[in-house]
């Protein structure tokens, strides 16, 4: 009888844990729908887009490639966020993202971006893509040289509860993940949307 009760208790705990995991998953359907409409209306790539959710811990995957046709996230990885400590103290910079579009703020910037030209980077795999901010919240992306690039300090797998390194506002990724992004972007015939959300 004791063994039976113990078995029921273990099953109950396992089931409860899986429910908690399921509840923790964020619903991005509204973002995907809006992104698809945006891409269609503005003649952007309609196969996929990049979604970066900076509300997720930096040690967990938060850079997503969403495929419009299959309606699935087909790949994901880590991404950095800005330190945002130039104009004021930011003791929680590792844990909580702060947003500011001002030049030299070193903060992340929310909003939709058009991924622009491929260029040389002194970081990571030596490739960067210019990001053109499409909203008031990210209008200074070019002035600030907030770009999509890789950085060898960013791991290629989740490091939670540890944090990813901090950037000056760029959503930097691992070298291996950047190689995947670069391959996709070089084949894209239309501009690709990158959307940073919280």
C-alpha positions as MATLAB code, in Angstrom:
seq = 'XXXXXXXXXXXXXXXXXXXXXXXXXXXXXXXXXXXXXXXXXXXXXXXXXXXXXXXXXXXXXXXXXXXXXXXXXXXXXXXXXXXXXXXXXXXXXXXXXXXXXXXXXXXXXXXXXXXXXXXXXXXXXXXXXXXXXXXXXXXXXXXXXXXXXXXXXXXXXXXXXXXXXXXXXXXXXXXXXXXXXXXXXXXXXXXXXXXXXX';
ca = [
       0.000    0.000    0.000;
       2.846    2.405    0.865;
       4.457    1.750   -2.515;
       1.153    2.362   -4.283;
       0.630    5.706   -2.517;
       4.220    6.693   -3.290;
       3.675    5.870   -6.960;
       0.519    8.023   -7.077;
       2.365   10.904   -5.385;
       5.223   10.707   -7.943;
       2.766   10.613  -10.856;
       0.909   13.608   -9.425;
       4.134   15.611   -9.094;
       5.253   14.723  -12.620;
       1.919   15.707  -14.092;
       1.911   18.970  -12.178;
       5.428   19.816  -13.366;
       4.503   19.228  -17.006;
       1.480   21.482  -16.612;
       3.652   24.241  -15.161;
       6.058   23.892  -18.118;
       3.154   24.138  -20.574;
       1.716   27.212  -18.872;
       5.126   28.916  -19.031;
       5.174   28.802  -22.841;
       4.221   32.172  -24.306;
       1.592   32.431  -27.024;
       3.102   34.286  -29.994;
       0.199   33.736  -32.402;
      -0.816   37.410  -32.435;
       2.786   38.412  -33.239;
       3.021   35.829  -36.027;
      -0.271   36.997  -37.536;
       0.724   40.661  -37.431;
       4.178   39.857  -38.826;
       2.668   37.930  -41.747;
       0.325   40.809  -42.608;
       3.186   43.301  -42.318;
       5.428   41.267  -44.627;
       2.671   40.901  -47.205;
       1.708   44.593  -47.169;
       5.299   45.847  -47.301;
       6.728   43.317  -49.759;
       9.000   41.636  -47.227;
      10.030   37.976  -47.210;
       6.846   35.940  -46.704;
       8.544   32.620  -45.923;
       9.791   33.445  -42.423;
      10.699   36.209  -39.987;
      12.839   36.577  -36.855;
      11.219   37.216  -33.467;
      13.354   38.163  -30.457;
      11.553   38.093  -27.099;
      13.654   39.992  -24.564;
      11.237   39.239  -21.716;
      12.824   35.763  -21.615;
      15.899   35.187  -19.408;
      19.084   35.781  -21.444;
      20.320   32.293  -20.567;
      17.337   30.770  -22.401;
      16.530   30.637  -26.100;
      14.784   33.849  -27.128;
      15.726   34.401  -30.788;
      13.172   32.523  -32.907;
      12.913   31.778  -36.621;
       9.212   31.439  -37.435;
       8.126   29.742  -40.663;
       4.903   31.256  -42.028;
       4.058   28.216  -44.150;
       4.375   25.518  -41.478;
       3.247   27.943  -38.739;
       6.063   26.705  -36.518;
       9.233   27.961  -34.889;
      11.872   26.117  -36.925;
      14.940   27.201  -34.939;
      15.831   29.146  -31.801;
      18.852   30.277  -29.853;
      20.255   32.767  -27.355;
      20.491   36.525  -27.957;
      22.088   39.348  -25.986;
      20.451   42.533  -24.756;
      21.860   45.984  -24.061;
      23.485   46.961  -20.756;
      21.586   50.286  -20.699;
      23.854   51.770  -18.023;
      25.172   54.964  -19.613;
      22.639   57.601  -18.573;
      21.684   56.050  -15.236;
      22.646   53.209  -12.934;
      21.218   49.861  -13.964;
      21.927   47.300  -11.229;
      19.426   44.825  -12.752;
      20.963   44.950  -16.240;
      21.610   41.195  -16.323;
      18.091   40.259  -15.198;
      15.788   42.859  -16.731;
      15.982   44.543  -20.124;
      15.587   48.321  -20.291;
      14.756   50.072  -23.557;
      15.945   53.436  -24.880;
      16.574   54.584  -28.451;
      18.950   57.428  -27.546;
      22.433   57.395  -29.068;
      25.091   56.083  -26.635;
      22.456   54.650  -24.264;
      23.698   51.060  -24.841;
      20.075   49.940  -24.407;
      18.023   47.505  -26.444;
      15.285   48.866  -28.683;
      11.872   47.284  -29.193;
      10.037   47.193  -32.480;
      10.145   46.018  -36.063;
      13.362   46.196  -38.080;
      14.137   45.738  -41.723;
      17.249   43.592  -42.047;
      19.471   45.486  -44.461;
      22.781   44.953  -46.229;
      25.333   42.322  -45.310;
      28.623   43.861  -44.225;
      31.947   43.099  -42.516;
      31.978   42.806  -38.723;
      34.992   42.688  -36.430;
      32.938   40.405  -34.158;
      32.219   36.685  -34.377;
      32.189   35.221  -37.882;
      32.973   38.691  -39.320;
      29.477   39.167  -40.749;
      26.879   41.727  -39.744;
      23.548   42.841  -41.131;
      22.469   46.451  -40.818;
      19.189   46.916  -38.958;
      16.840   49.704  -40.035;
      14.410   50.666  -37.281;
      10.852   51.051  -38.547;
       9.276   52.558  -35.419;
       9.820   55.513  -33.067;
      11.170   53.077  -30.473;
      14.084   51.981  -32.684;
      14.575   54.920  -35.064;
      18.259   55.375  -34.153;
      19.381   51.837  -34.967;
      21.683   52.934  -37.796;
      23.142   55.895  -35.877;
      23.865   53.612  -32.950;
      25.194   50.833  -35.216;
      22.815   48.361  -33.601;
      23.246   45.438  -35.985;
      22.674   41.690  -36.215;
      26.009   39.954  -35.634;
      27.596   37.072  -33.780;
      29.907   37.081  -30.792;
      32.072   34.186  -29.672;
      31.141   34.930  -26.021;
      27.503   33.968  -26.745;
      26.946   30.238  -26.281;
      25.145   28.070  -28.813;
      22.925   26.411  -26.207;
      20.971   27.514  -23.159;
      23.084   28.455  -20.121;
      20.250   29.181  -17.644;
      20.457   30.037  -14.736;
      23.598   31.815  -15.987;
      23.202   34.878  -18.213;
      24.386   35.663  -21.721;
      26.870   38.539  -21.969;
      25.565   42.080  -22.325;
      25.790   44.095  -25.547;
      25.505   47.776  -26.421;
      22.027   47.133  -27.784;
      22.694   44.578  -30.524;
      20.781   41.274  -30.491;
      24.068   39.351  -30.845;
      23.931   35.570  -31.308;
      26.366   32.656  -31.253;
      28.761   32.112  -34.152;
      27.075   28.827  -35.116;
      23.586   30.363  -35.086;
      24.796   33.360  -37.092;
      26.050   30.987  -39.785;
      22.499   29.633  -40.082;
      20.990   33.132  -40.175;
      23.568   34.286  -42.707;
      22.787   31.374  -45.024;
      19.081   32.201  -44.929;
      19.556   35.927  -45.364;
      21.886   35.557  -48.337;
      19.231   33.481  -50.120;
      16.348   35.866  -49.338;
      15.098   37.773  -52.367;
      13.074   40.240  -50.294;
      13.899   42.054  -47.027;
      13.478   39.965  -43.877;
      11.631   41.264  -40.820;
      13.257   41.152  -37.384;
      10.902   42.035  -34.534;
      12.134   42.657  -30.981;
       9.393   42.350  -28.350;
       9.112   42.247  -24.587;
];
